[in-house]
Amino acid sequence: MKGRLEGLHSISINLKYRITLEMIVTEREIILVNVGDHQQVY
């Protein structure tokens, strides 16, 4: 994503719902820092 949402990833659940993920990726794990829905982020 770009702008103020840079560093987040976005996944579409269906036509109505989309979630954004902020995560830290290390050699051994992926840590979800923040998960929100479309309304919370955009």
mmCIF entry with sequence, helices, sheets and N, C-alpha, C, O atoms, coordinates in Angstrom:
data_MODEL
# 
_entry.id   MODEL 
# 
_entity.id                         1 
_entity.type                       polymer 
_entity.pdbx_number_of_molecules   1 
# 
_entity_poly.entity_id                      1 
_entity_poly.type                           'polypeptide(L)' 
_entity_poly.nstd_linkage                   no 
_entity_poly.nstd_monomer                   no 
_entity_poly.pdbx_seq_one_letter_code       MKGRLEGLHSISINLKYRITLEMIVTEREIILVNVGDHQQVY 
_entity_poly.pdbx_seq_one_letter_code_can   MKGRLEGLHSISINLKYRITLEMIVTEREIILVNVGDHQQVY 
_entity_poly.pdbx_strand_id                 A 
# 
loop_
_entity_poly_seq.entity_id 
_entity_poly_seq.num 
_entity_poly_seq.mon_id 
_entity_poly_seq.hetero 
1 1  MET n 
1 2  LYS n 
1 3  GLY n 
1 4  ARG n 
1 5  LEU n 
1 6  GLU n 
1 7  GLY n 
1 8  LEU n 
1 9  HIS n 
1 10 SER n 
1 11 ILE n 
1 12 SER n 
1 13 ILE n 
1 14 ASN n 
1 15 LEU n 
1 16 LYS n 
1 17 TYR n 
1 18 ARG n 
1 19 ILE n 
1 20 THR n 
1 21 LEU n 
1 22 GLU n 
1 23 MET n 
1 24 ILE n 
1 25 VAL n 
1 26 THR n 
1 27 GLU n 
1 28 ARG n 
1 29 GLU n 
1 30 ILE n 
1 31 ILE n 
1 32 LEU n 
1 33 VAL n 
1 34 ASN n 
1 35 VAL n 
1 36 GLY n 
1 37 ASP n 
1 38 HIS n 
1 39 GLN n 
1 40 GLN n 
1 41 VAL n 
1 42 TYR n 
# 
_struct_asym.id          A 
_struct_asym.entity_id   1 
# 
loop_
_struct_conf.conf_type_id 
_struct_conf.id 
_struct_conf.pdbx_PDB_helix_id 
_struct_conf.beg_label_comp_id 
_struct_conf.beg_label_asym_id 
_struct_conf.beg_label_seq_id 
_struct_conf.pdbx_beg_PDB_ins_code 
_struct_conf.end_label_comp_id 
_struct_conf.end_label_asym_id 
_struct_conf.end_label_seq_id 
_struct_conf.pdbx_end_PDB_ins_code 
_struct_conf.beg_auth_comp_id 
_struct_conf.beg_auth_asym_id 
_struct_conf.beg_auth_seq_id 
_struct_conf.end_auth_comp_id 
_struct_conf.end_auth_asym_id 
_struct_conf.end_auth_seq_id 
_struct_conf.pdbx_PDB_helix_class 
_struct_conf.details 
_struct_conf.pdbx_PDB_helix_length 
HELX_P HELX_P1 AA1 GLY A 3  ? LEU A 5  ? GLY A 3  LEU A 5  5 ? 3 
HELX_P HELX_P2 AA2 HIS A 38 ? VAL A 41 ? HIS A 38 VAL A 41 1 ? 4 
# 
_struct_conf_type.id          HELX_P 
_struct_conf_type.criteria    ? 
_struct_conf_type.reference   ? 
# 
_struct_sheet.id               AA1 
_struct_sheet.type             ? 
_struct_sheet.number_strands   3 
_struct_sheet.details          ? 
# 
loop_
_struct_sheet_order.sheet_id 
_struct_sheet_order.range_id_1 
_struct_sheet_order.range_id_2 
_struct_sheet_order.offset 
_struct_sheet_order.sense 
AA1 1 2 ? anti-parallel 
AA1 2 3 ? anti-parallel 
# 
loop_
_struct_sheet_range.sheet_id 
_struct_sheet_range.id 
_struct_sheet_range.beg_label_comp_id 
_struct_sheet_range.beg_label_asym_id 
_struct_sheet_range.beg_label_seq_id 
_struct_sheet_range.pdbx_beg_PDB_ins_code 
_struct_sheet_range.end_label_comp_id 
_struct_sheet_range.end_label_asym_id 
_struct_sheet_range.end_label_seq_id 
_struct_sheet_range.pdbx_end_PDB_ins_code 
_struct_sheet_range.beg_auth_comp_id 
_struct_sheet_range.beg_auth_asym_id 
_struct_sheet_range.beg_auth_seq_id 
_struct_sheet_range.end_auth_comp_id 
_struct_sheet_range.end_auth_asym_id 
_struct_sheet_range.end_auth_seq_id 
AA1 1 LEU A 8  ? SER A 12 ? LEU A 8  SER A 12 
AA1 2 ARG A 18 ? VAL A 25 ? ARG A 18 VAL A 25 
AA1 3 ILE A 30 ? ASP A 37 ? ILE A 30 ASP A 37 
# 
loop_
_atom_site.group_PDB 
_atom_site.id 
_atom_site.type_symbol 
_atom_site.label_atom_id 
_atom_site.label_alt_id 
_atom_site.label_comp_id 
_atom_site.label_asym_id 
_atom_site.label_entity_id 
_atom_site.label_seq_id 
_atom_site.pdbx_PDB_ins_code 
_atom_site.Cartn_x 
_atom_site.Cartn_y 
_atom_site.Cartn_z 
_atom_site.occupancy 
_atom_site.B_iso_or_equiv 
_atom_site.pdbx_formal_charge 
_atom_site.auth_seq_id 
_atom_site.auth_comp_id 
_atom_site.auth_asym_id 
_atom_site.auth_atom_id 
_atom_site.pdbx_PDB_model_num 
ATOM 1   N N  . MET A 1 1  ? 0.840   -1.158  0.000  1.00 0.00 ? 1  MET A N  1 
ATOM 2   C CA . MET A 1 1  ? 0.000   0.000   0.000  1.00 0.00 ? 1  MET A CA 1 
ATOM 3   C C  . MET A 1 1  ? 0.898   1.237   0.000  1.00 0.00 ? 1  MET A C  1 
ATOM 4   O O  . MET A 1 1  ? 2.092   1.151   0.286  1.00 0.00 ? 1  MET A O  1 
ATOM 5   N N  . LYS A 1 2  ? 0.313   2.375   -0.320 1.00 0.00 ? 2  LYS A N  1 
ATOM 6   C CA . LYS A 1 2  ? 1.087   3.605   -0.453 1.00 0.00 ? 2  LYS A CA 1 
ATOM 7   C C  . LYS A 1 2  ? 0.575   4.688   0.490  1.00 0.00 ? 2  LYS A C  1 
ATOM 8   O O  . LYS A 1 2  ? -0.480  4.547   1.107  1.00 0.00 ? 2  LYS A O  1 
ATOM 9   N N  . GLY A 1 3  ? 1.336   5.762   0.588  1.00 0.00 ? 3  GLY A N  1 
ATOM 10  C CA . GLY A 1 3  ? 0.922   6.897   1.412  1.00 0.00 ? 3  GLY A CA 1 
ATOM 11  C C  . GLY A 1 3  ? 0.941   6.561   2.884  1.00 0.00 ? 3  GLY A C  1 
ATOM 12  O O  . GLY A 1 3  ? 1.860   5.894   3.360  1.00 0.00 ? 3  GLY A O  1 
ATOM 13  N N  . ARG A 1 4  ? -0.070  7.018   3.617  1.00 0.00 ? 4  ARG A N  1 
ATOM 14  C CA . ARG A 1 4  ? -0.109  6.802   5.066  1.00 0.00 ? 4  ARG A CA 1 
ATOM 15  C C  . ARG A 1 4  ? -0.306  5.337   5.435  1.00 0.00 ? 4  ARG A C  1 
ATOM 16  O O  . ARG A 1 4  ? -0.109  4.952   6.588  1.00 0.00 ? 4  ARG A O  1 
ATOM 17  N N  . LEU A 1 5  ? -0.698  4.510   4.446  1.00 0.00 ? 5  LEU A N  1 
ATOM 18  C CA . LEU A 1 5  ? -0.914  3.082   4.701  1.00 0.00 ? 5  LEU A CA 1 
ATOM 19  C C  . LEU A 1 5  ? 0.292   2.233   4.300  1.00 0.00 ? 5  LEU A C  1 
ATOM 20  O O  . LEU A 1 5  ? 0.220   1.004   4.315  1.00 0.00 ? 5  LEU A O  1 
ATOM 21  N N  . GLU A 1 6  ? 1.396   2.883   3.945  1.00 0.00 ? 6  GLU A N  1 
ATOM 22  C CA . GLU A 1 6  ? 2.586   2.139   3.539  1.00 0.00 ? 6  GLU A CA 1 
ATOM 23  C C  . GLU A 1 6  ? 3.033   1.222   4.669  1.00 0.00 ? 6  GLU A C  1 
ATOM 24  O O  . GLU A 1 6  ? 3.034   1.617   5.835  1.00 0.00 ? 6  GLU A O  1 
ATOM 25  N N  . GLY A 1 7  ? 3.406   0.021   4.327  1.00 0.00 ? 7  GLY A N  1 
ATOM 26  C CA . GLY A 1 7  ? 3.812   -0.963  5.322  1.00 0.00 ? 7  GLY A CA 1 
ATOM 27  C C  . GLY A 1 7  ? 2.697   -1.911  5.710  1.00 0.00 ? 7  GLY A C  1 
ATOM 28  O O  . GLY A 1 7  ? 2.943   -2.928  6.358  1.00 0.00 ? 7  GLY A O  1 
ATOM 29  N N  . LEU A 1 8  ? 1.467   -1.587  5.317  1.00 0.00 ? 8  LEU A N  1 
ATOM 30  C CA . LEU A 1 8  ? 0.332   -2.476  5.582  1.00 0.00 ? 8  LEU A CA 1 
ATOM 31  C C  . LEU A 1 8  ? 0.073   -3.354  4.369  1.00 0.00 ? 8  LEU A C  1 
ATOM 32  O O  . LEU A 1 8  ? 0.412   -2.989  3.243  1.00 0.00 ? 8  LEU A O  1 
ATOM 33  N N  . HIS A 1 9  ? -0.518  -4.491  4.601  1.00 0.00 ? 9  HIS A N  1 
ATOM 34  C CA . HIS A 1 9  ? -0.959  -5.384  3.534  1.00 0.00 ? 9  HIS A CA 1 
ATOM 35  C C  . HIS A 1 9  ? -2.473  -5.465  3.615  1.00 0.00 ? 9  HIS A C  1 
ATOM 36  O O  . HIS A 1 9  ? -3.050  -5.369  4.699  1.00 0.00 ? 9  HIS A O  1 
ATOM 37  N N  . SER A 1 10 ? -3.117  -5.641  2.465  1.00 0.00 ? 10 SER A N  1 
ATOM 38  C CA . SER A 1 10 ? -4.571  -5.672  2.420  1.00 0.00 ? 10 SER A CA 1 
ATOM 39  C C  . SER A 1 10 ? -5.025  -6.982  1.778  1.00 0.00 ? 10 SER A C  1 
ATOM 40  O O  . SER A 1 10 ? -4.472  -7.415  0.768  1.00 0.00 ? 10 SER A O  1 
ATOM 41  N N  . ILE A 1 11 ? -6.035  -7.604  2.377  1.00 0.00 ? 11 ILE A N  1 
ATOM 42  C CA . ILE A 1 11 ? -6.583  -8.866  1.883  1.00 0.00 ? 11 ILE A CA 1 
ATOM 43  C C  . ILE A 1 11 ? -8.090  -8.724  1.775  1.00 0.00 ? 11 ILE A C  1 
ATOM 44  O O  . ILE A 1 11 ? -8.748  -8.283  2.717  1.00 0.00 ? 11 ILE A O  1 
ATOM 45  N N  . SER A 1 12 ? -8.636  -9.098  0.623  1.00 0.00 ? 12 SER A N  1 
ATOM 46  C CA . SER A 1 12 ? -10.078 -9.064  0.426  1.00 0.00 ? 12 SER A CA 1 
ATOM 47  C C  . SER A 1 12 ? -10.683 -10.379 0.908  1.00 0.00 ? 12 SER A C  1 
ATOM 48  O O  . SER A 1 12 ? -10.249 -11.459 0.505  1.00 0.00 ? 12 SER A O  1 
ATOM 49  N N  . ILE A 1 13 ? -11.688 -10.275 1.773  1.00 0.00 ? 13 ILE A N  1 
ATOM 50  C CA . ILE A 1 13 ? -12.403 -11.456 2.264  1.00 0.00 ? 13 ILE A CA 1 
ATOM 51  C C  . ILE A 1 13 ? -13.519 -11.819 1.284  1.00 0.00 ? 13 ILE A C  1 
ATOM 52  O O  . ILE A 1 13 ? -13.670 -12.977 0.895  1.00 0.00 ? 13 ILE A O  1 
ATOM 53  N N  . ASN A 1 14 ? -14.286 -10.818 0.898  1.00 0.00 ? 14 ASN A N  1 
ATOM 54  C CA . ASN A 1 14 ? -15.329 -10.964 -0.120 1.00 0.00 ? 14 ASN A CA 1 
ATOM 55  C C  . ASN A 1 14 ? -15.590 -9.561  -0.680 1.00 0.00 ? 14 ASN A C  1 
ATOM 56  O O  . ASN A 1 14 ? -14.788 -8.658  -0.441 1.00 0.00 ? 14 ASN A O  1 
ATOM 57  N N  . LEU A 1 15 ? -16.668 -9.357  -1.404 1.00 0.00 ? 15 LEU A N  1 
ATOM 58  C CA . LEU A 1 15 ? -16.922 -8.049  -1.993 1.00 0.00 ? 15 LEU A CA 1 
ATOM 59  C C  . LEU A 1 15 ? -17.179 -6.960  -0.958 1.00 0.00 ? 15 LEU A C  1 
ATOM 60  O O  . LEU A 1 15 ? -16.956 -5.780  -1.229 1.00 0.00 ? 15 LEU A O  1 
ATOM 61  N N  . LYS A 1 16 ? -17.642 -7.344  0.212  1.00 0.00 ? 16 LYS A N  1 
ATOM 62  C CA . LYS A 1 16 ? -17.980 -6.362  1.234  1.00 0.00 ? 16 LYS A CA 1 
ATOM 63  C C  . LYS A 1 16 ? -16.852 -6.130  2.239  1.00 0.00 ? 16 LYS A C  1 
ATOM 64  O O  . LYS A 1 16 ? -16.680 -5.012  2.727  1.00 0.00 ? 16 LYS A O  1 
ATOM 65  N N  . TYR A 1 17 ? -16.097 -7.156  2.546  1.00 0.00 ? 17 TYR A N  1 
ATOM 66  C CA . TYR A 1 17 ? -15.120 -7.067  3.620  1.00 0.00 ? 17 TYR A CA 1 
ATOM 67  C C  . TYR A 1 17 ? -13.689 -7.171  3.119  1.00 0.00 ? 17 TYR A C  1 
ATOM 68  O O  . TYR A 1 17 ? -13.367 -7.987  2.256  1.00 0.00 ? 17 TYR A O  1 
ATOM 69  N N  . ARG A 1 18 ? -12.846 -6.327  3.682  1.00 0.00 ? 18 ARG A N  1 
ATOM 70  C CA . ARG A 1 18 ? -11.415 -6.323  3.411  1.00 0.00 ? 18 ARG A CA 1 
ATOM 71  C C  . ARG A 1 18 ? -10.713 -6.084  4.736  1.00 0.00 ? 18 ARG A C  1 
ATOM 72  O O  . ARG A 1 18 ? -11.169 -5.275  5.544  1.00 0.00 ? 18 ARG A O  1 
ATOM 73  N N  . ILE A 1 19 ? -9.614  -6.779  4.964  1.00 0.00 ? 19 ILE A N  1 
ATOM 74  C CA . ILE A 1 19 ? -8.844  -6.529  6.178  1.00 0.00 ? 19 ILE A CA 1 
ATOM 75  C C  . ILE A 1 19 ? -7.461  -6.020  5.795  1.00 0.00 ? 19 ILE A C  1 
ATOM 76  O O  . ILE A 1 19 ? -6.944  -6.317  4.718  1.00 0.00 ? 19 ILE A O  1 
ATOM 77  N N  . THR A 1 20 ? -6.888  -5.261  6.686  1.00 0.00 ? 20 THR A N  1 
ATOM 78  C CA . THR A 1 20 ? -5.518  -4.812  6.511  1.00 0.00 ? 20 THR A CA 1 
ATOM 79  C C  . THR A 1 20 ? -4.683  -5.432  7.626  1.00 0.00 ? 20 THR A C  1 
ATOM 80  O O  . THR A 1 20 ? -5.155  -5.618  8.748  1.00 0.00 ? 20 THR A O  1 
ATOM 81  N N  . LEU A 1 21 ? -3.458  -5.741  7.299  1.00 0.00 ? 21 LEU A N  1 
ATOM 82  C CA . LEU A 1 21 ? -2.563  -6.380  8.249  1.00 0.00 ? 21 LEU A CA 1 
ATOM 83  C C  . LEU A 1 21 ? -1.280  -5.574  8.369  1.00 0.00 ? 21 LEU A C  1 
ATOM 84  O O  . LEU A 1 21 ? -0.688  -5.173  7.366  1.00 0.00 ? 21 LEU A O  1 
ATOM 85  N N  . GLU A 1 22 ? -0.866  -5.345  9.581  1.00 0.00 ? 22 GLU A N  1 
ATOM 86  C CA . GLU A 1 22 ? 0.465   -4.810  9.836  1.00 0.00 ? 22 GLU A CA 1 
ATOM 87  C C  . GLU A 1 22 ? 1.226   -5.943  10.497 1.00 0.00 ? 22 GLU A C  1 
ATOM 88  O O  . GLU A 1 22 ? 0.789   -6.473  11.519 1.00 0.00 ? 22 GLU A O  1 
ATOM 89  N N  . MET A 1 23 ? 2.355   -6.319  9.924  1.00 0.00 ? 23 MET A N  1 
ATOM 90  C CA . MET A 1 23 ? 3.055   -7.474  10.460 1.00 0.00 ? 23 MET A CA 1 
ATOM 91  C C  . MET A 1 23 ? 4.555   -7.277  10.448 1.00 0.00 ? 23 MET A C  1 
ATOM 92  O O  . MET A 1 23 ? 5.099   -6.473  9.691  1.00 0.00 ? 23 MET A O  1 
ATOM 93  N N  . ILE A 1 24 ? 5.196   -8.028  11.301 1.00 0.00 ? 24 ILE A N  1 
ATOM 94  C CA . ILE A 1 24 ? 6.650   -8.085  11.363 1.00 0.00 ? 24 ILE A CA 1 
ATOM 95  C C  . ILE A 1 24 ? 7.040   -9.494  10.933 1.00 0.00 ? 24 ILE A C  1 
ATOM 96  O O  . ILE A 1 24 ? 6.549   -10.474 11.494 1.00 0.00 ? 24 ILE A O  1 
ATOM 97  N N  . VAL A 1 25 ? 7.918   -9.600  9.944  1.00 0.00 ? 25 VAL A N  1 
ATOM 98  C CA . VAL A 1 25 ? 8.357   -10.895 9.436  1.00 0.00 ? 25 VAL A CA 1 
ATOM 99  C C  . VAL A 1 25 ? 9.807   -11.109 9.873  1.00 0.00 ? 25 VAL A C  1 
ATOM 100 O O  . VAL A 1 25 ? 10.683  -10.297 9.575  1.00 0.00 ? 25 VAL A O  1 
ATOM 101 N N  . THR A 1 26 ? 10.042  -12.204 10.576 1.00 0.00 ? 26 THR A N  1 
ATOM 102 C CA . THR A 1 26 ? 11.396  -12.564 10.987 1.00 0.00 ? 26 THR A CA 1 
ATOM 103 C C  . THR A 1 26 ? 11.766  -13.867 10.295 1.00 0.00 ? 26 THR A C  1 
ATOM 104 O O  . THR A 1 26 ? 10.987  -14.390 9.497  1.00 0.00 ? 26 THR A O  1 
ATOM 105 N N  . GLU A 1 27 ? 12.929  -14.385 10.588 1.00 0.00 ? 27 GLU A N  1 
ATOM 106 C CA . GLU A 1 27 ? 13.351  -15.649 9.986  1.00 0.00 ? 27 GLU A CA 1 
ATOM 107 C C  . GLU A 1 27 ? 12.442  -16.803 10.377 1.00 0.00 ? 27 GLU A C  1 
ATOM 108 O O  . GLU A 1 27 ? 12.261  -17.743 9.602  1.00 0.00 ? 27 GLU A O  1 
ATOM 109 N N  . ARG A 1 28 ? 11.873  -16.739 11.566 1.00 0.00 ? 28 ARG A N  1 
ATOM 110 C CA . ARG A 1 28 ? 11.129  -17.888 12.081 1.00 0.00 ? 28 ARG A CA 1 
ATOM 111 C C  . ARG A 1 28 ? 9.639   -17.678 12.268 1.00 0.00 ? 28 ARG A C  1 
ATOM 112 O O  . ARG A 1 28 ? 8.902   -18.640 12.484 1.00 0.00 ? 28 ARG A O  1 
ATOM 113 N N  . GLU A 1 29 ? 9.178   -16.424 12.188 1.00 0.00 ? 29 GLU A N  1 
ATOM 114 C CA . GLU A 1 29 ? 7.763   -16.197 12.463 1.00 0.00 ? 29 GLU A CA 1 
ATOM 115 C C  . GLU A 1 29 ? 7.241   -14.934 11.789 1.00 0.00 ? 29 GLU A C  1 
ATOM 116 O O  . GLU A 1 29 ? 8.003   -14.059 11.378 1.00 0.00 ? 29 GLU A O  1 
ATOM 117 N N  . ILE A 1 30 ? 5.937   -14.871 11.693 1.00 0.00 ? 30 ILE A N  1 
ATOM 118 C CA . ILE A 1 30 ? 5.238   -13.679 11.227 1.00 0.00 ? 30 ILE A CA 1 
ATOM 119 C C  . ILE A 1 30 ? 4.378   -13.210 12.391 1.00 0.00 ? 30 ILE A C  1 
ATOM 120 O O  . ILE A 1 30 ? 3.535   -13.960 12.883 1.00 0.00 ? 30 ILE A O  1 
ATOM 121 N N  . ILE A 1 31 ? 4.584   -11.980 12.833 1.00 0.00 ? 31 ILE A N  1 
ATOM 122 C CA . ILE A 1 31 ? 3.878   -11.438 13.989 1.00 0.00 ? 31 ILE A CA 1 
ATOM 123 C C  . ILE A 1 31 ? 2.874   -10.405 13.503 1.00 0.00 ? 31 ILE A C  1 
ATOM 124 O O  . ILE A 1 31 ? 3.254   -9.391  12.919 1.00 0.00 ? 31 ILE A O  1 
ATOM 125 N N  . LEU A 1 32 ? 1.583   -10.662 13.744 1.00 0.00 ? 32 LEU A N  1 
ATOM 126 C CA . LEU A 1 32 ? 0.557   -9.688  13.390 1.00 0.00 ? 32 LEU A CA 1 
ATOM 127 C C  . LEU A 1 32 ? 0.528   -8.605  14.460 1.00 0.00 ? 32 LEU A C  1 
ATOM 128 O O  . LEU A 1 32 ? 0.287   -8.886  15.634 1.00 0.00 ? 32 LEU A O  1 
ATOM 129 N N  . VAL A 1 33 ? 0.773   -7.375  14.050 1.00 0.00 ? 33 VAL A N  1 
ATOM 130 C CA . VAL A 1 33 ? 0.812   -6.260  14.979 1.00 0.00 ? 33 VAL A CA 1 
ATOM 131 C C  . VAL A 1 33 ? -0.550  -5.594  15.066 1.00 0.00 ? 33 VAL A C  1 
ATOM 132 O O  . VAL A 1 33 ? -0.969  -5.155  16.137 1.00 0.00 ? 33 VAL A O  1 
ATOM 133 N N  . ASN A 1 34 ? -1.235  -5.520  13.937 1.00 0.00 ? 34 ASN A N  1 
ATOM 134 C CA . ASN A 1 34 ? -2.516  -4.827  13.899 1.00 0.00 ? 34 ASN A CA 1 
ATOM 135 C C  . ASN A 1 34 ? -3.365  -5.441  12.791 1.00 0.00 ? 34 ASN A C  1 
ATOM 136 O O  . ASN A 1 34 ? -2.874  -5.665  11.684 1.00 0.00 ? 34 ASN A O  1 
ATOM 137 N N  . VAL A 1 35 ? -4.618  -5.710  13.080 1.00 0.00 ? 35 VAL A N  1 
ATOM 138 C CA . VAL A 1 35 ? -5.566  -6.211  12.091 1.00 0.00 ? 35 VAL A CA 1 
ATOM 139 C C  . VAL A 1 35 ? -6.805  -5.339  12.185 1.00 0.00 ? 35 VAL A C  1 
ATOM 140 O O  . VAL A 1 35 ? -7.347  -5.147  13.274 1.00 0.00 ? 35 VAL A O  1 
ATOM 141 N N  . GLY A 1 36 ? -7.261  -4.807  11.054 1.00 0.00 ? 36 GLY A N  1 
ATOM 142 C CA . GLY A 1 36 ? -8.441  -3.951  11.082 1.00 0.00 ? 36 GLY A CA 1 
ATOM 143 C C  . GLY A 1 36 ? -9.300  -4.161  9.848  1.00 0.00 ? 36 GLY A C  1 
ATOM 144 O O  . GLY A 1 36 ? -8.847  -4.740  8.861  1.00 0.00 ? 36 GLY A O  1 
ATOM 145 N N  . ASP A 1 37 ? -10.540 -3.691  9.904  1.00 0.00 ? 37 ASP A N  1 
ATOM 146 C CA . ASP A 1 37 ? -11.404 -3.825  8.747  1.00 0.00 ? 37 ASP A CA 1 
ATOM 147 C C  . ASP A 1 37 ? -11.321 -2.573  7.879  1.00 0.00 ? 37 ASP A C  1 
ATOM 148 O O  . ASP A 1 37 ? -10.643 -1.607  8.229  1.00 0.00 ? 37 ASP A O  1 
ATOM 149 N N  . HIS A 1 38 ? -12.011 -2.601  6.751  1.00 0.00 ? 38 HIS A N  1 
ATOM 150 C CA . HIS A 1 38 ? -11.949 -1.539  5.757  1.00 0.00 ? 38 HIS A CA 1 
ATOM 151 C C  . HIS A 1 38 ? -12.277 -0.176  6.362  1.00 0.00 ? 38 HIS A C  1 
ATOM 152 O O  . HIS A 1 38 ? -11.578 0.802   6.096  1.00 0.00 ? 38 HIS A O  1 
ATOM 153 N N  . GLN A 1 39 ? -13.317 -0.105  7.159  1.00 0.00 ? 39 GLN A N  1 
ATOM 154 C CA . GLN A 1 39 ? -13.761 1.171   7.745  1.00 0.00 ? 39 GLN A CA 1 
ATOM 155 C C  . GLN A 1 39 ? -12.728 1.740   8.726  1.00 0.00 ? 39 GLN A C  1 
ATOM 156 O O  . GLN A 1 39 ? -12.548 2.956   8.790  1.00 0.00 ? 39 GLN A O  1 
ATOM 157 N N  . GLN A 1 40 ? -12.063 0.895   9.473  1.00 0.00 ? 40 GLN A N  1 
ATOM 158 C CA . GLN A 1 40 ? -11.102 1.363   10.465 1.00 0.00 ? 40 GLN A CA 1 
ATOM 159 C C  . GLN A 1 40 ? -9.873  1.975   9.817  1.00 0.00 ? 40 GLN A C  1 
ATOM 160 O O  . GLN A 1 40 ? -9.293  2.916   10.358 1.00 0.00 ? 40 GLN A O  1 
ATOM 161 N N  . VAL A 1 41 ? -9.469  1.455   8.670  1.00 0.00 ? 41 VAL A N  1 
ATOM 162 C CA . VAL A 1 41 ? -8.199  1.859   8.078  1.00 0.00 ? 41 VAL A CA 1 
ATOM 163 C C  . VAL A 1 41 ? -8.357  2.947   7.033  1.00 0.00 ? 41 VAL A C  1 
ATOM 164 O O  . VAL A 1 41 ? -7.616  3.930   7.046  1.00 0.00 ? 41 VAL A O  1 
ATOM 165 N N  . TYR A 1 42 ? -9.311  2.787   6.130  1.00 0.00 ? 42 TYR A N  1 
ATOM 166 C CA . TYR A 1 42 ? -9.454  3.756   5.048  1.00 0.00 ? 42 TYR A CA 1 
ATOM 167 C C  . TYR A 1 42 ? -10.233 4.907   5.558  1.00 0.00 ? 42 TYR A C  1 
ATOM 168 O O  . TYR A 1 42 ? -10.483 5.859   4.820  1.00 0.00 ? 42 TYR A O  1 
# 
